[in-house]
Amino acid sequence: MHSRAQFPLQVLLLTAALCLGVAHTGYAGGTFHGSITGSFSAPVLSGNLANADGTPNSTFLNNSNAIVNGITGTNTAVCSLASCPVSSGVVGSNEFHWGANPAFSSFVFTGASNVAVPGGSEFELGTFDYFNGESALNTLVFGVTLTLEWHGTDIPAGTVTPLVRDLKIGTTVNGGVDPIADSDSVQFTITANDQNLDTLLHVLEGTDTTATGTCPAPPCAARAHLMGKISGDPFLELTRITVSPDDPNGFVTVVPEPGSLILLGLGLGGIALTRRLRPVKR
């Protein structure tokens, strides 16, 4: 049996432990006050151009003397550098520009500001604008790193672990027939139901007609809303990407998980097997 003197001491120790745990988890269950900033870095200067059906078309390298698979590389991403004459954005800022002829392409991230966010609750991290400029093939880039940071007004700087995502840029060979098939894309990795999913933000190509709902001249632009939350101990998490239904230039698709593809294959295989085993009426 515990004495009366021991009981208050145990309560005191338990309270101290709970306080330490809350401090370690960034005021878990509380409200975070602050803003989000984003910056781009580390452009990927080599990769594959894709056909409209998604198959690789060719390989580009940032070295005109390099040869890969019998293909001589071309100088890529000439406008991803700060010295690019048509680019006002620089690596390390919230804008990333690349390409040329006739118009450069760009990403612009605008973070949420002065928000009050309950820990673990989803909120809009910011907007992501993708301008698709129909750049010349020898000025392509194939990816860039996006870093999102939380700047709190009531917690020490650096308390919330930043979100770092390597974005893949997909460029297609334009067939000029189907704007959706010709659309370019950027791939994000989101976290949903404790699983990582690849989500593509597509931007339609410029066209001379508005009958398809695409922009009449490049660059075509689409705005995505990046949704996320402050989770765990704590860290920033990207949970969803949405595009307004009335946006004429952009749409979002989710890359199927390998497990889903396996289940789909097994299902189709089962259907085929059932048909083969079905008795034939005579």
C-alpha positions in Angstrom: 0.0 0.0 0.0 1.3 3.5 -0.9 1.6 6.2 1.7 0.0 9.5 1.4 3.4 11.1 0.9 4.2 8.9 -2.1 1.0 9.6 -4.0 1.6 13.3 -4.7 5.2 12.5 -5.8 3.9 10.0 -8.3 1.4 12.4 -9.6 4.1 15.1 -9.9 6.4 12.7 -11.9 3.5 11.6 -14.2 2.7 15.2 -14.9 6.3 16.0 -15.7 6.6 13.0 -18.0 3.4 14.1 -19.9 4.7 17.6 -20.2 8.0 16.4 -21.6 6.2 14.1 -24.1 4.1 17.0 -25.3 7.2 19.2 -25.7 8.9 16.5 -27.7 5.9 16.1 -30.0 5.6 19.8 -30.8 2.6 20.6 -28.6 0.7 17.5 -29.7 -3.0 18.1 -29.7 -2.4 21.9 -29.6 -2.7 24.5 -32.3 0.2 25.6 -34.5 0.4 29.3 -35.5 2.6 30.3 -38.5 3.2 30.1 -42.2 4.5 27.8 -44.9 7.4 28.7 -47.3 8.6 26.7 -50.3 11.8 26.6 -52.3 13.0 24.7 -55.4 16.5 23.2 -55.8 18.6 20.5 -57.5 17.1 20.4 -61.1 17.4 17.0 -62.8 19.1 17.6 -66.2 18.8 14.2 -67.8 15.9 11.8 -68.4 13.4 10.5 -70.9 11.0 12.2 -73.2 7.7 10.2 -73.4 5.4 9.4 -76.2 1.7 10.1 -75.8 1.2 6.5 -74.7 3.7 6.8 -71.9 6.5 4.9 -73.6 10.1 6.4 -73.7 10.8 8.3 -76.8 14.5 9.4 -76.5 17.2 10.2 -73.9 18.5 13.7 -73.3 21.7 14.5 -71.4 23.2 17.8 -70.1 26.4 17.0 -72.1 26.4 17.2 -75.9 29.4 14.9 -76.1 27.8 12.1 -74.0 26.3 9.0 -75.8 23.8 6.7 -74.0 22.2 3.7 -75.8 23.6 5.1 -79.1 21.9 8.5 -78.6 24.1 11.6 -78.4 23.0 13.8 -75.6 21.9 17.4 -76.1 22.3 20.4 -73.8 19.2 20.4 -71.6 17.8 22.7 -69.0 19.7 25.7 -70.2 17.1 27.9 -68.5 17.1 26.2 -65.2 20.2 28.3 -64.3 20.1 31.8 -62.8 21.9 33.2 -65.8 19.1 32.1 -68.2 18.1 35.3 -70.1 14.3 34.5 -70.1 14.1 33.4 -66.4 13.5 35.7 -63.5 13.3 32.8 -61.0 16.4 31.3 -59.5 17.2 27.9 -57.9 16.5 28.3 -54.1 13.5 30.6 -54.5 9.8 29.8 -54.6 9.9 29.9 -58.4 11.6 27.5 -60.8 11.8 28.3 -64.5 13.2 26.3 -67.4 13.0 25.9 -71.2 12.8 28.3 -74.1 11.4 28.7 -77.6 8.7 30.0 -77.7 8.0 30.3 -74.0 9.6 29.0 -70.8 7.8 26.7 -68.3 7.7 27.3 -64.6 6.6 26.2 -61.1 5.5 28.8 -58.6 4.7 27.8 -55.0 2.8 30.3 -52.7 2.6 29.1 -49.1 -0.2 29.6 -46.6 0.4 32.5 -44.3 -0.7 33.4 -40.8 -2.8 30.3 -40.2 -3.8 28.5 -37.0 -3.7 24.8 -37.5 -4.7 22.1 -34.9 -2.0 19.4 -34.8 -3.0 16.4 -37.0 -5.7 18.4 -38.9 -5.5 18.8 -42.7 -5.1 22.3 -44.1 -3.9 23.9 -47.3 -0.1 24.2 -47.3 -0.2 26.5 -50.3 -0.9 26.7 -54.1 1.3 25.2 -56.8 1.1 26.9 -60.2 2.4 25.0 -63.2 2.9 27.0 -66.4 3.5 24.8 -69.4 5.3 26.7 -72.1 5.9 24.2 -74.9 9.6 24.5 -74.5 12.1 23.3 -77.1 13.2 19.8 -76.6 16.9 20.7 -76.0 15.9 22.9 -73.0 14.0 20.3 -71.0 14.4 19.4 -67.3 13.2 16.2 -65.8 12.7 17.0 -62.1 13.4 19.3 -59.2 13.3 19.2 -55.4 10.6 21.1 -53.6 11.2 21.8 -49.9 8.3 23.1 -47.7 9.0 24.6 -44.3 6.8 25.6 -41.4 7.7 28.9 -39.7 5.9 29.0 -36.3 5.2 32.2 -34.3 4.8 30.3 -31.0 7.4 27.5 -31.3 11.2 27.6 -31.9 12.4 27.6 -35.5 13.1 24.2 -36.9 10.7 22.4 -34.5 8.6 21.1 -37.4 10.6 18.8 -39.7 10.4 20.2 -43.3 8.7 18.3 -46.2 11.1 17.4 -49.0 9.7 16.0 -52.3 11.6 15.1 -55.4 9.2 16.1 -58.2 9.4 14.3 -61.5 8.6 16.3 -64.6 7.0 14.3 -67.5 7.2 15.8 -71.0 5.4 14.2 -73.9 5.9 14.3 -77.6 3.0 16.3 -78.8 0.8 14.5 -81.4 -1.4 17.5 -81.9 -4.6 15.4 -81.8 -5.5 14.8 -78.1 -4.6 17.6 -75.7 -5.1 15.2 -72.7 -2.6 12.6 -74.2 -0.2 15.4 -75.0 -0.4 16.9 -71.5 2.8 17.3 -69.5 2.9 16.5 -65.8 4.6 16.8 -62.5 4.6 13.8 -60.1 4.2 14.3 -56.3 4.3 11.6 -53.6 1.5 12.0 -51.1 0.8 10.1 -47.9 -2.8 8.8 -47.6 -4.0 6.1 -45.1 -0.4 5.6 -44.0 0.6 4.7 -47.6 2.7 6.6 -50.1 0.9 7.3 -53.4 2.2 9.0 -56.6 -0.1 11.7 -57.8 0.3 13.5 -61.2 -0.7 17.1 -61.8 -1.3 17.4 -65.6 -1.2 20.6 -67.7 -2.7 20.6 -71.2 -0.6 21.8 -74.1 -1.2 25.2 -75.8 -3.4 25.1 -78.8 -4.8 27.5 -81.4 -8.4 26.5 -80.7 -10.4 26.8 -77.5 -12.9 24.1 -78.5 -11.1 21.6 -76.4 -11.1 23.9 -73.3 -7.3 24.4 -73.4 -5.6 27.8 -73.3 -5.4 29.6 -76.7 -1.7 30.2 -76.4 1.2 29.0 -74.3 2.0 29.0 -71.5 -1.0 27.1 -70.3 -1.3 27.3 -66.5 -3.0 25.0 -63.9 -3.2 25.7 -60.2 -3.1 22.8 -57.7 -3.9 23.1 -54.0 -1.4 21.2 -51.8 -3.2 19.8 -48.7 -1.3 18.5 -45.7 -1.0 18.5 -42.0 1.5 18.7 -39.1 1.9 15.1 -37.8 3.9 13.0 -35.4 6.9 14.5 -33.6 6.1 16.9 -35.5 6.7 16.9 -39.2 5.0 18.3 -42.3 3.0 15.8 -44.4 1.5 16.1 -47.9 -1.8 14.3 -48.0 -3.7 15.5 -51.1 -3.5 17.5 -54.3 -6.6 19.0 -55.8 -7.4 21.1 -58.8 -10.5 23.3 -59.1 -13.2 21.6 -61.2 -13.5 24.7 -63.3 -9.8 24.8 -64.1 -9.7 24.4 -68.0 -6.0 23.5 -68.2 -5.2 21.0 -65.4 -6.3 17.7 -63.9 -5.0 15.2 -61.4 -4.5 11.4 -61.7 -3.3 8.9 -59.1 -0.8 6.2 -60.2 -2.2 2.8 -59.2 -0.3 1.0 -56.4 1.6 -2.2 -57.4 -0.7 -4.1 -55.1 -3.8 -2.8 -56.8 -2.3 -3.7 -60.2 -1.6 -7.3 -58.9 -5.2 -7.6 -57.6 -6.5 -6.3 -60.9 -4.4 -8.8 -62.8 -5.6 -11.7 -60.5 -9.2 -10.6 -61.0 -8.9 -10.5 -64.8 -7.0 -13.9 -64.7 -9.8 -15.4 -62.5 -12.5 -14.2 -65.0 -10.6 -15.7 -67.9 -10.1 -19.0 -66.0 -13.8 -19.1 -65.1 -14.8 -18.7 -68.7 -12.4 -21.5 -69.8 -13.8 -23.9 -67.1 -17.4 -23.0 -67.8 -19.3 -26.1 -69.3 -20.1 -25.9 -72.9 -23.7 -26.4 -73.8 -24.3 -28.9 -76.5 
